[in-house]
């Protein structure tokens, strides 16, 4: 499989369970669901957006917590309860007009394979199953929910030559 240059990526497509979270789903006595999202992943998403990148979430599960987190991060393309993630992925491509070769998808399990096989830069998180890791252009050092998404974004922004400039902008802030 030939992979795209990460410098050409425009759209980042993220799974939730096992990618934006560590994969744990906490269900309370009343059936309420809780997720733990990583703050550095959120910061990375904001950096990516500030540099002109777009973000979509495609999840097999569904939760109000995902909607809330997406709103906090200004992610408008949110597809939940997707039995076939490829259908939601097609919608994202149609909505954005982005060519699949300019998409980075991040996944961890078998339901992510269809979108990972149809993007330019497939990424597996460190805790992904072997089948996902085997087809990935890159496997993160961090596991899902512990900064893996931030790691991917830093890699993409470095490839674009934008990371160091952004860091310098933070360092140079004065009172």
N, C-alpha and C positions, 0 to 999 in steps of 0.2 A: 504494500500500500504506500502510495506517495502522499506525504503530508505537506500542507501549506507552510510557508514561512510565517512564524508567529508575528512578525512585524506587520503582516497584512490583515490580521484579524480585526473585525469590526463589531461582531456580535458574540457575546458570551452567554451560553445556555447552561443553566445550572439545575441539577437535581437537588432535592432537599434532604431526604433521609439518607444519611451516610456521606453527604457532601457538604451541605450547609449546616448539618447537624452531625453529631457522632453516631447517629443511627438509633439512638434510644428514643422511644416514645413513652412518655410518662402519662398514664391514665389514672385519674383520681377516682375516688369512690362514687362520684356522680357521673363518671364517664367523660369528664373534661380531659382534654389532651394538652400536654405541655411540651414545648420544645426548648432546647438550649441552643441559642445561636452564638457564634463567636464574634466578638466585637471587632477584632482585627479583620475578619472577613468582611464585615460591614464597612469598615474604613476603606478597605481595598476596593470594594464595589463603588464607593463614592469617588475614589481616585480615578478609577476606570471611566466613570461617567464624566468627570471633569475634563478628562482628556479626549472626550468625544465618543467613547465606547458605549455600546448599548448592552442591556442585560435582559434576559428572559429566564423565568423559572418554569420548569416542567416537572411536575411531581405526580407520582402514582397515587399517593394519599392526598387527603384534603383536610385542611384545618383553618380556622379563623386566625390562628397564630401565624400561619404563613402569610395570609393577607395583611395582617398588621405589620409584620416585619418587612414585607414588600413595600407597603406604603411608607414606612420609615425611611426606606432606602430609595424611594422614587422609582421603583420598578413597576412598570405598568403592564408588561407582558407576563401574566401569571396564569398558568394552566395547571389546574389541580384535578385529581381523580381521573388521571389519564391512563386508561387501560392499555392504549396503544400510543406511546409517546411520539411516535413518528407523525401522527396526525396533528398534534399540537405543534410539533416542530415545523411542519409544512405551513401552518398558520403563521408562525413567527417569521418565516422566510417571506411569505406573501405580504405580511404587514410591513416589514422593514425594507423589502426589496434587496436584501443582502444575499449575495451568491453563497451557496454552501461552502465554497472553498475559503470564504472569509469568516467562517464561524468556528469558534472553539466551544466544544461541549465537554462538560465535566461530569463524570459518572462513577458509579461504584458497583453496580449489579446488573444482572442480565436484562431487566427491562430497559436499561440505558443503551444497550447494544445497537438498536436500530438507528438512533440519532448519532451515536458515536461513529458508526460506519458510514454516515452520510454527511460528515462535516470535514472541514479542512484540517483541523487540529484537535484530534480527540485526546482527552486527558483523563487519566485514572487517578483517583486519590490513593494514598498508600494502603488504605484498608479495603481496597476494591477486590473483588473476586478475580481469580486468575484469568478468566476469559476476557475481562475488561482490560486488565493490565497488558495482556498479550497483544491487543490491537492498538494500544495507546501510543501516541507520539511522545508523550511525557507522562511519567508517574511521579506524583508529588512525594516529597519527603514527609510532609505532615499528613495526618489522617483527617478524614472529614470531620468538620465541627471543631477543629483545633488549629485553624489557620491555613488549610489547604487551598481554599479559594483565594485568599490573600497571596499565597505563594504563586499561584497561577497568574494572577493579575500582575504581580511584580515582574514575572518572567515576560509577559506580553509587553508591558510598558518598557522594560529594558530593551527588548527586541526593537521597539519603535524609537528608542533613543530618548525616551521621555522621563524615565524614572529618576535619573540623577538630577535633572533640572528641577523636578518636583521636590525632591529631597532638599536641594539647595534653597528653594523658595521657603521651606520651613525653617531651615537653619538661619537664614538671613533676616527673619522677622525680628524687629526691634521694638523696644518699649516706646 
